[in-house]
Amino acid sequence: MSDLEFNSDSIHPEYHAVERTIKEIEKQLKIVEIKKLYIQRDYLDQLNKYNKLLLKLRELQLGKGTTMTAEAARKHRIKVLEQKLIAMGVPSEPDMSELEAERLMLDARLQAHMKINASLLASDAVRRDRWN
């Protein structure tokens, strides 16, 4: 008999035990893979619920939900804009329209950007003077 032929007498005594262990581990890996898929599905379900709630919250904030009328939503947006203007240090006018509030907000942002640009230009000029 050549060395290449299979001889059942030459099987190592632990061969079958190792083979059974490998098959058991493969079964466990399949079970783990299935559990992993269920966990991923549950995660995606929860993420979907979370995103739907965020969308509903955003709609309510914008006044598109059933809890606010269009007029109440408009007043809420004006109130939020007024609060932002106050936070930026811009005096708000009593009973201003949403358009006026937006204009004041844009003006305040423009002024803030102009101050930042002026500061950057000044620091750039100082830096150039140091190099020259």
Secondary structure, 3 states (H helix, E strand, C coil): CCCCCCCHHHCCCCHHHHHHHHHHHHHHHHHHHHHHHHHHHHHHHHHHHHHHHHHHHHHHHHCCCCCCCHHHHHHHHHHHHHHHHHHCCCCCCCCCCHHHHHHHHHHHHHHHHHHHHHHHHHHHHHHHHHHC
